[in-house]
Amino acid sequence: MKIQRQDSGAVAILRVSGKLMGGPDAEAFQSVVLEALGQGRRHLLVDLGDVNWINSTGLGILISSYTTLRKRGGELKLLNVSKRIESILMVTKLNTYFESFQDETRALESFRAA
């Protein structure tokens, strides 16, 4: 897994590529989230457009980050979720927690509207 961070105002955009799984991925993802929080960014947009695999531990990484942000008054939203990952979110009912967008501009605007 690779993560590239880009900031857009108060929103940190994490562009994730590869496989989102446990182990070192969890630590790397959490580190980027905590770094963004430390820099005053409480809103996180996770771009999953280049993620070709996610397992239950990868879902756990997203849930943990979601919880961390919510506890600090922030939000985590998803961008470019593939049909495969979308179906996993639906089966696990996680789609009720994660707001998902296919358009980056609309996703960024949704943070400002909240």
C-alpha positions as CSV (number, residue, x, y, z in Angstrom):
1,M,0.0,0.0,0.0
2,K,1.1,3.5,-0.8
3,I,-0.4,6.7,0.6
4,Q,0.0,10.2,-0.9
5,R,-1.3,13.1,1.1
6,Q,-2.6,16.3,-0.5
7,D,-4.3,19.1,1.5
8,S,-7.2,21.1,0.2
9,G,-8.0,23.8,2.8
10,A,-9.0,22.1,6.0
11,V,-9.3,18.7,4.3
12,A,-6.5,16.2,4.0
13,I,-6.9,14.0,0.9
14,L,-5.3,10.6,1.2
15,R,-4.7,8.9,-2.2
16,V,-4.3,5.2,-1.4
17,S,-3.0,2.7,-3.9
18,G,-2.4,-1.0,-3.9
19,K,-3.7,-3.4,-1.3
20,L,-5.3,-2.1,1.9
21,M,-4.5,-4.8,4.5
22,G,-3.2,-5.1,8.0
23,G,0.2,-5.2,9.5
24,P,2.5,-2.3,8.5
25,D,-0.4,-0.8,6.4
26,A,-2.4,-0.1,9.6
27,E,0.5,1.7,11.3
28,A,1.3,3.7,8.2
29,F,-2.3,4.8,7.7
30,Q,-2.8,5.7,11.3
31,S,0.5,7.7,11.2
32,V,-0.7,9.8,8.3
33,V,-4.1,10.3,10.0
34,L,-2.5,11.4,13.2
35,E,-0.1,13.7,11.3
36,A,-3.0,15.4,9.6
37,L,-4.8,15.8,12.9
38,G,-1.7,17.3,14.5
39,Q,-1.6,19.9,11.7
40,G,-5.2,20.9,12.4
41,R,-6.9,18.9,9.7
42,R,-9.9,17.1,11.1
43,H,-11.5,16.3,7.8
44,L,-10.2,13.4,5.8
45,L,-11.1,12.3,2.3
46,V,-9.7,8.8,1.4
47,D,-9.4,8.2,-2.3
48,L,-9.7,4.4,-2.9
49,G,-9.7,4.7,-6.7
50,D,-6.3,2.9,-7.0
51,V,-7.0,0.3,-4.2
52,N,-7.2,-3.1,-5.9
53,W,-7.7,-5.2,-2.7
54,I,-9.1,-4.6,0.8
55,N,-9.6,-7.3,3.5
56,S,-11.3,-7.2,6.8
57,T,-8.2,-5.7,8.5
58,G,-8.2,-3.0,5.8
59,L,-11.8,-2.2,6.7
60,G,-10.7,-2.1,10.3
61,I,-8.1,0.5,9.4
62,L,-10.8,2.7,7.9
63,I,-13.1,2.2,10.9
64,S,-10.3,3.0,13.4
65,S,-9.5,6.2,11.5
66,Y,-13.2,7.1,11.3
67,T,-13.5,6.7,15.0
68,T,-10.4,8.7,15.8
69,L,-11.6,11.6,13.6
70,R,-15.2,11.5,15.1
71,K,-13.8,11.7,18.6
72,R,-12.0,14.8,17.7
73,G,-14.9,16.5,15.9
74,G,-13.8,15.5,12.4
75,E,-15.1,13.4,9.6
76,L,-13.8,10.7,7.2
77,K,-15.4,10.3,3.8
78,L,-14.5,8.0,0.9
79,L,-13.8,8.9,-2.7
80,N,-13.7,6.7,-5.9
81,V,-14.9,3.5,-4.3
82,S,-14.9,0.7,-6.7
83,K,-18.0,-1.5,-7.2
84,R,-16.2,-4.4,-5.5
85,I,-15.3,-2.4,-2.4
86,E,-18.8,-0.8,-2.4
87,S,-20.4,-4.2,-2.3
88,I,-18.1,-5.1,0.7
89,L,-19.2,-2.0,2.5
90,M,-22.9,-2.8,1.8
91,V,-22.6,-6.4,3.0
92,T,-20.9,-5.3,6.2
93,K,-23.3,-2.3,6.5
94,L,-20.4,0.0,6.7
95,N,-21.9,2.1,3.9
96,T,-24.2,3.5,6.6
97,Y,-21.1,5.0,8.3
98,F,-18.9,6.1,5.4
99,E,-20.2,8.8,3.1
100,S,-18.9,8.0,-0.4
101,F,-18.4,10.2,-3.5
102,Q,-17.3,9.6,-7.1
103,D,-16.6,13.3,-7.6
104,E,-13.8,15.0,-5.7
105,T,-15.2,18.5,-6.0
106,R,-18.5,17.4,-4.5
107,A,-16.8,15.5,-1.7
108,L,-14.7,18.6,-0.7
109,E,-17.9,20.7,-0.8
110,S,-19.6,18.3,1.5
111,F,-17.1,19.0,4.2
112,R,-17.7,22.8,3.9
113,A,-21.5,22.3,4.0
114,A,-21.4,20.3,7.3
